[in-house]
């Protein structure tokens, strides 16, 4: 299974070593000189110029339109990763093997709610 988890970034930052993670600089059209290390969201079919209105979703749009051979596409923020180990260490983020195992039984992987009642619209 070909899984890509896009890591939305707006500055240089340490990234997980697992090749499943692909750092995407969001709003690259708006800030062309800030980062040349990560994939920009301004190549191919993109909405990079709309980053001020869509934020990290410009990375997800970029991946949807420009990564055609991906079986599962995900999105995380550069400081917030999935982990089955409840650890923020980059070496313990969700691995390709763990994601493949989860996707055998589930269509979507979501984090647990961090604080009960904190979501917008919940009583």
N, C-alpha and C positions, 0 to 999 in steps of 0.2 A: 504494500500500500504506500502510495506517495503522499506524504503529509507535509504541509508547509504551515508553519505558524509565523505570521508576520509580526515583527516586533516594531511597533510604532515608536520612532525616536525623533527628537528635535535638536539633539546635541550628541557629541561623542559620549559613549558610555560602554562599560564592559558588557559583553554578550555571552550567552551560553555557548559552549563548544559544540553541542549537538547540531548537526547539519539540518535538522528539521526546522530550526529557527533561522529566519531571514530578516535582518534588520532593514527597515525601510524608513528613510528620512522623509517625514511628512512635511508638506508645504515647500518642497524643494524649489518649485517655480517662484515662490515668494522670497526665498533665501538661497539663491544659487551658489553663494560663496561660503556658506557655513560649514558644509560637510562634504568631503569627497570620498569618504571611506565606505559609507553604506549606500545601498541601492536607493535611488531617488524615486519618489512617487510621480515624477514628471516625464517618464518615458512611455512609449507606446500609447495605448488608449488610457487617458488619465483625467483626473479632476483636481490636480495639484493646486491650481489657482483658486480653488474654492475651499482650501484648507481652513481659512478663518471661519467658515460656516459649518464645515463638516468634520474638522479635527482629525482624529485617528482613522475615520472612515475613508479618508482619501487613500490610505494604505490598503485597506480592504478592497476598495474599488479597483485599485491598481492590480492587486493580486488576482482578483476575479477576472479581469480583462486580459492579463498578460502572463498568467501561469496556467496554460491550458491542460497540461498533463497531470495536474494535482487532483488526487482523489478526495482529499479533505483539506480545507483551508481554515486557518484560525487566525486570531488576532489577540495580541497582548500588548500591554504598555511596557515600556522599557524598564520599569521598576516593579512590575506586578506580573508574576508568572504563575502558571499552574504548578502545583507540587503535591505529590501524594505523601510527602514526608513532613509536611507542615514546617518547612524550613526555608528561609530566604536565601540561603547559599546558592549561588549560580550552578554549582555542581550537582545540586539536588532538585533542580526544576524537572518538570515532566519530561521524560525521555521519549524518543521515538518508539521504543519497545513498549513502554507503558501506555502511550497514546494508541498504538495499534491494538493492544489488549483491550483497552476501554472501548474502542470503536467496533470491536467484535460484538459487543452487547448493547451499545448505545449509539444513537445517531448524532448526539450533541454532547460536548463536554463543557460544563459550566462550573464556576466556583461556588462554594457554599456561601450563603449570606453571612457577612461578617458580624453585623450588629442587628439583632432582631428589631423590626419596625423602622429601620433607617432608610429603606427604599422609598422613593417618592410615591405617594399615593397609598401607602399602607398605613393603617390606623395605629 
